[in-house]
Amino acid sequence: MNKVRIGKVVIVGGGVAGSSLAIHLARAGREVLIVDRPLKLDLLVGESLLPPATAMLQELGIEDQVKACSTLKRGVAFVMRTGRVLLLNLQTLTGLSASYAYNVPRPRFDELLRTRAQEVGVRVVHHAARLQVDGGRVELSPETLEACGLQQPPDLVIDATGRARMFGRAMELPGVAGKRNDTCHFAHFENVELGVTLPGCAVITAMKTGWAWRIPLPDRMSVGVVQDTAHLTAYGSTPEERLEQALRDDPIMAAATRDGRRLTGARVYNNYQWRYERFRGPNWVLVGDAAGFVDPTLSSGVLLSLQGASGLAKALTSDDVSSALNRWEATYRENIATWQELVDSFYDGRLFAMIMQGEDFARNNELLGPFNRHMERNVAGAVLGARTTHWYSQRLVRMIINHGLVRYQPGEWAIR
């Protein structure tokens, strides 16, 4: 690909990564086609966005539409098993990124991105793509080319199929699994208590077993439970039974959902914590969850997809595509690994111990206000996406969680 202009691109998958990549490429003058047969789902994981995504929505030209159908997100709260609430206010990020984000109905959010792609000239073909693997190359099948109206194969095919991981599975690419073997069950409810006073807060609760989320959406609440697969399946024979029994079995979530009524069926997701060892080949690239999915814990999935797509578009429209793709792949891989490291500290309790220790220090040392604000700003920035991959915040958080926890024992706060 060195010094060669990538002209015609086919993206398989029209979700966040595929549609945002298509928008960027079309604006740069490339001929882009999305081939996708979107599933008609009323629920999708990834409803709570992180603040850096706000600027990317502005760049894509859809923030006003997203705002109109979403809930304004002002913070993230972690609720410990003891009931202690650790609140991260997005206002802390002022000057680092946007100081707000959105909780979005994901099917509608994805639809907005696809519509925007078509508005800038992307052609969307509703077809179930088929592949042919030839050595290290991925080719679209003759019937897929015909459905796309293509006489010749495109210059590049891109896998944006999410955790379906279409290309990786077809080529049997080697990958790396994370430490967890969890399954998520979630649904939308009404009359569920959020438990915090900051409007629009996404709330993560450490349960007796596993953890749960509450994400306020317009006129409803997204409620999900993530637990070890074997443990969760013991709660019942259907997803709805398992979700509702898991909520009843935890004191904090039972109180929050006491008057709740489920509005939808329950959706089940697994295949967490997985990434491929390589993201590209001679004529193909993986982007978004198709390249790697960290975990739903800290809501990093949509942000990584948006950032990965933006960086990939810049690489594909650069003067030296091959060198730019090498840099993009290295950066994308490092970003995924950084988020995974942070998520690991969530599960083993170090993240909670760090935040609690910082709160205690600030409360007991009010005269050190500038220092306290500096620490709070960098910790919040790392957890909320604004400074997660910044070298200083990354090293600061790493130093604290690995060597600086003197007041709290992380194991006491680990997610079981």
Disulfide bonds with the S-S distance in Angstrom:
none
